[in-house]
Amino acid sequence: MSYFKLLILPGLLAMPFSISAASQAYVNAYTPMLSAPSEKSGKPIKNLAYNEQVRIVYTEDTMDAAEGQAWVRIHAADGREGYVRESALSPQKLPESEFQVEFRDIEKKVYVAADALYLRAGPTRSAPEKGMLVRNSEVTILEYSDNDDFIDGQSAKWARVRAGDDLEGWLFSAYLSDEPRPQASTPSGQPQEDPNHIMSGSSKKVRPPFLGVRDEPSKYGTVIGRVRQGKSVTILERLQNWENAGGVRSVWVKIRADGIEGWVYGGFLSTAGYTMSSDSLDKPFILPLDPGAYRRTCNYGPRTHPTLGRPDFHTGVDLGAGAGTPIYAAGDGVVELTNDNTGYGLLTIIRHENGLVTYYAHQSRRRKNVGDRVTAGEVIGEVGTTGNSTGNHLHFEIRTNYGDAHFNPNSYVPFPEVKEDPSP
């Protein structure tokens, strides 16, 4: 284990100060720099030393953070970037301490949450496999990768772990849990599909320009052929389990067309043959507003705060729309929290089966209460301008928990205004 020195000066910890992008600051106490602006999900990237000089990148926009408790993204001397609380920084270098206290990193034990998970030689899905761990295998986290990865609709870092006495390798940390998990089971209460749609023996038309036909019912299946937009296909078989993929909710079906037999995602088929732009399978959520009912007014990412005039980070996307415009649940889930007393205004938070939560802020009217189960596309509220808002819009976020790490919604929702890189 690595040991670090904490320099202590009682009564000399710096008070919060006004910060600006690109300004220099000093760490006023031994502080871990985290991968995300959250004590819950942020992973320690490195330990910052007392009086270590850093450069401020921006202040996180949390809307309701107490003074001194806002998160600040910093750039360390070794080139790595991460988050600390504003109260951990000082504008000037502080006097050196007369004594030191020794600290050490604590290795964390966690459990595999997937039925089976490959242990890899490096922090990437293309790295060679070193072994496989089954659900609830105990591992010890040794370190995290600097960068996030996006797999199965989840954004997380890779973790280098030790399993047993001598097996070490990298696991995608979204599949690790602090506690053992129950064995996998089939979710109950799945809604029923229209019996006239996507049934064995029926014919449907292809929606995207080209639809990949795969050798198994999974986005990881090998594409064995492609069918053009508008082409009629015959459904031979369908699975029963519902999924959200490509921004739509459907099931996998086996089809026959042009002499090819294989599996396609049913959401890319329709009776009327209406079109869509692609057959991307990596977007687990659907649009929270009708595509023609809004215009994007603010992106996810760094910006200048509209009222404070300082650099901060916009943690979601703003979708301008008329008052009363219906807001839809972006995926199946349960309403976990409603809150009216922050800058979010009337806020609804839904927890989804993939472990993520979605925020729907500034509503004029809320249609769902805590504990209500919702399905993708169900109306949960109406657009408004409550809270810290300058006009009618939906502020939409994707996070791991309330007030926890956030992700770019463009990676999870097929917004028509976002131009995707063409697939090879």
N, C-alpha and C positions, 0 to 999 in steps of 0.2 A: 504494500500500500504506500501511497505517496503522503508525505507529511508537509504541512504548510504552517507558516508563522502568522499569528494574528497580533498586530501591534495595537495596544489599547491605551487610550488617553481619556480617562473619565472626565466627563463634562466638556470635552472638546469636539464631540461629533458635530459635523456641520449641519446647519439647518437647511431646508429646501431653498433653492435659489432659482431665479429666472434663467431658463436655458434657451438656447437657440441652436439650430442645426449647424454643424461643422465647428462648434465651439469646443474648447478643451475643458476637461474636468478631472478631478482627482477622486479616487475611491477613498472614503473616509473610514472604512472598516473592512475586515475580512469578509468578502461577499462572493458567493457563487454567481457567475454569469449564466443565465438560463436560456434555453433554446426557444422558449415561448413566454409571453407576458402573463405568467401564471405560476403560483407556487404549487398548484395541483398537478399540472401536466408538463410544465417546463422542466427540461432535463438539464442538469449541470453540464455546461460546455467546458468551462475552466474555472479555477478559483482565482479571484482577483485579489491582489495584495494591497495592503494599506499604502496609500499614497501613490498607487499605480495610476499613470496618466492614461486617459481614454478620450476618444473623440465622440461627441454626441451626434447621432444620425437623425433622430426625431423623437417626439413624445407620442406615446400611444394614446389614441382617442378612445377613452372608456366612458365618456360622458358624465359619469357620476363618481369619479375617483376623488377621494379626500385629498386635501392639500398635502403634498409631500409623498403621497402614496401612488402617484401616477407612474406608469412603467415607461422607461426610457430605453430606446435601442442605442447601443454603444458599439464603437469599433475599437478593439483592443490593439495593442502594439504588434501582436503576432498575426494580425490580419483577420482574426475571427470576430464575428459579430454576435450579439445576444442582448438579453434584457436584464436590467436591474431596476430597483425602485429609485425614484428621484431622490429620496431621502438618503440613499447610500452614496451620493455624489456631493462634492464640494467644489466651489469655484477656485479655491486656492489650495496649494499644498499645505498640509498640516504639520505641526512639530512632530519630531520623532519621539517614540515612546521610550521610557526608561526600562521597561521590562516587556517580556514576550510570553505569549501563551501558545502552546503547541496544539495543533488540530490535525486531524487526519480524515481522509475520505472514508466513507462507509460504503462498502459494497452492498447492493440491494438485491434481495431475493424476490423473485416473481415466479409466475406460473404460466405455462403455455395455455392459451385460451382457445386455440383451434384444435380440430380433431387430429390433425397431423401437420407438422411444420418442419420444413427443411432447414437445417443448419448449414450456412454457406461460408465459403472461404473469404468473402468480402462483402461490403455493405451495398449489394446490388442483386437484383433477381437473376442476373446473368452469371453471377459468380458460381464456381463449381460447388457441388453439394458435398458436405462433409459427413452428413448423417441426417436422421429424421427423429424428431421428438413428438410424442403423442400428447394429447390433452392432459393438462394438470401436471406435466413434468416440471419439476422445480429447477430453475436456473438462477445463476448469479450474474447480474449486470456489472460489467467491468467498465464500459464506456459507451457513449453514443456517437453516431456520425454527426458531422457538422451540418449536413443538408438534409431536408425532408425528402421523402419519396412519396409517390401517389400510387397506391395499389388497392384494388377492389373497392374503390370509392372512399378510401381513407387516406389521409395525409399524416405521416409520422416519420420518425427517424429510425434508422437501423441501430440495433443494440448489439455490441459484442458481449457475448455471454460465456460462462463456464457451466457445463453440465456434467455432473459427476466429478471425478477426480482429475481427469486429464483431457476432456473433450471441450474445445473452445471453437467458437465461430460466431457468425452474425445472423440475427433474426430480425424480421420486420417487427418493430415494437408495438404496432397496433394490435398484434395478436398475443400480447403479453398482458397479464392481469396481476393485480396485487394479491388477489385471493383465488383459491381454486374455484373453478366453475362447474356447474352441473353438466352432466353429459348432454350432448345435443339432442334436441327433440323437435318434432314438427310443430310449428306455431299453430295455435287454434284460432278460430274466429276469422278465417280467411274469407273475404267477400266472394260471392258467386258471380261468375261472368255471364254475360248475355248468352243464352244457349244457341242463338243463331250466329254467333261469331266464333271463329277459330275452333271448329269442331272437326273431328276426323271425317273425311270424305267431302268436305266443302272446298270451294275454290275461292282464292283470294288474289289480290293484286299487290305487286311489289311497290312500296312507297319511295325508298331512296333511289338515287341514280343507279347504283349497283348494290345488290344485296349478297353478302358473302354467305355461302352455304358451307356448313362446318361438319366435321366428322363426329362431333359429340355435342350435346346441348350445354355449351358453355362458351363464354367469350374466349377461353383459352384453347378451344378446339381448333384444329387445322382447317383452313379454308380450302375446300376441295373444288370449288367452282363459284361462279358469280351469275346472278340473274338480273336482267335489266329492269329499270323502272317501268311500271305499267304491265309487266308480264304476269299472266295468270299462272298460279301454282296450285297444285292439289295437295291438301293436307292429309298425310297418312297416319299420323299419330300426334298426340299432344301430352305434355306433362301436366301435372296438377298444381305444382308449386308456383305461386306467384312471385314475381320479382319486379323491381324497378330498375330498368336499364335503358340507356339511350334516351333518358328523360321521359320514358313512358312506362306504363305498368302493364305487364302481360305475362305470358308463359312461353316456354320453348316448344316448338312444333317441328315435326319431321315432314318434309315436303318432297314432291317430285316435280321437276320442271326441266325441259330441254335435255332429257336423258340423265339428269343428275338427281340423286337422292341424298338428302342430308338434313341437318338441323339448322333452323333459323329462329331468331327471336320474333315472337308473334306480334310484337308492337310495331314491326316494320312491314306488316301486311294490313290491308284494309279491304272492305267490300267495295267502296266507291273508288278506290285507287288514288285518293288524294296524296300529294307528294310531300316528301321531306328532304332535307339537304344532305343527309348522310346516314350511314348505319353504324355510327359510333356507339360502342357498348360501355364506355367508361364514365357515363354521367348517371349517377344513381337517383337524382332528384328531377322532378318536373318543374315547369315554370310556375312561380307563385302568382302570376297575373296572366291574363290573356295576352298573347303576343302583340296584338294590335291596340292594346289598351294603355300602353305606357311608353315613356321614353326614358332612357338612362340619363340621370342627372349628375351622378357621382360614382366613380369607380372605387374598387378596393385598392388601398395602397397609401403611400405618403401623400400628404397634401398640406396646405396651410389652413388652419382652423378658421372657419368662416366668421366666427365672432371674436375669438381670442387673438387671431392674427399670428399665431405661432405655429411652427411645424408640428404636425402630429400624424397619426395613422388612422385612416378610415377603415373600420373593421368589417365593413360589409359593402353592399351596393345600394344606391338610391335609385328607385324606379318611380319617376313622376307620373301621376295618374289623377284622374278626377276624383273628387270626394265621393265616397260611397262605392267606388269600384271594388268588385268582389276580390278577396284574397283567398288563394287556395293553399291547402297543405301540400308541401313539396314532396311528401312521402308518407307512407304508413307510419303511425306512431301514436303516442299518448301525450296529451297536453300535460306538461310537467310543471309549468309555472306561468302565472300571470302577474303583471306588476304595472302599477299606474304611477309610481312615485319617483321615477328617475327621468333623465333626459330622453329616454326611449318613448315616453308617453304611454299610451295603451299598448302594452307589449304582451304577446303570446309566445311561449317557447314550447316546442314539440320535441320530444325525444324519439329517435327512430331506431329501427332494429339493427342498423349498422353501428350503433353506439354514438352517433352524432346528434346534435341538437340544432334546430333551426329557429331563428328569431324573426318575428314579424312585428315591427315597431311603428309607432305614430298612428295607430288605427283610430278611426272615428267611432267604430263600434266593434265589439268583440262578440263572436258567435259561439265560442266554445269555452268551457270551464276546465279547471284543473281536474285531471282524472279521466276526461273524455277521450275515448279512442277515436282516431280519425284515419281516413284512408287518403291516398294520393288523389288530389283533385277536388277534395271536399272543401266547401266554403267554410273558412274559420273566422273571417272578419271582413272589415271594409276599410279602404284607404282613407286616411285623414291627415291631420297636421298637429296632433297632440304632442306635448313634450317639447324637446329642443328641436324645433322644426320651423322652417321659414316658408313652407308651402306644402300642399297635399302631395304625399309620396309614401311609398313603402320602403323602409330601411330593412333589408334582408341580410341576415348573417348565417354563417355555419360555424359551429364551435363544437368542442368536445364536451363542455358543460357550461352552465351559466357563469359568466365572467371568466371563462377559461380560454384556452388557446383557440384562435380563430383561423379560418382558411379562406382562400379566394373562392367565392361562389362560382366564378367562371369555370373552375375545375370540376364542379359538381352538377351544374345545371346547363342545359343546351340553349343558352340565350341566343336568339336569332341575330342579335346585333353584334355578337362576338364572332370574329372571323377566326376559325380554327385552322391550324396548319394542316394541309392535305396529308392524308395517310399515304405511306409508300405503297 
